């Protein structure tokens, strides 16, 4: 019985360490992805702003294309 309790405890500790390791790796990837998406969104907004100033008709067609 004591061996079973220690086995369950050891398995729980190994599981917690494994989850911490896995989420640590994926957490970094999610952070990198978020930064990249934020930069892409800012660049896209700047390009859209320039298109809207230079050619309002083209900006209207882009809005209609992406908004349905």
C-alpha positions, 0 to 999 in steps of 0.5 A: 500500500505504501509503495502504491502511494509513493508510485502515484506521488512520483507519477504526479510529480513527473506529470507536473514537470512534463506539463511545465516543460511542454507549456514552457516550450509552447508558451515561448512559441505563442509569444513569438507568434503573437509578436509576429502577428502584431508586427504584420497587423501594424504593417498592414494597417500602415499600407492600408492607410497609405492606399486610403490616402492615395487612392480611396476607390482602391481602399473601398474595393479592398474593404468590400472584398474582405468584408463581403 
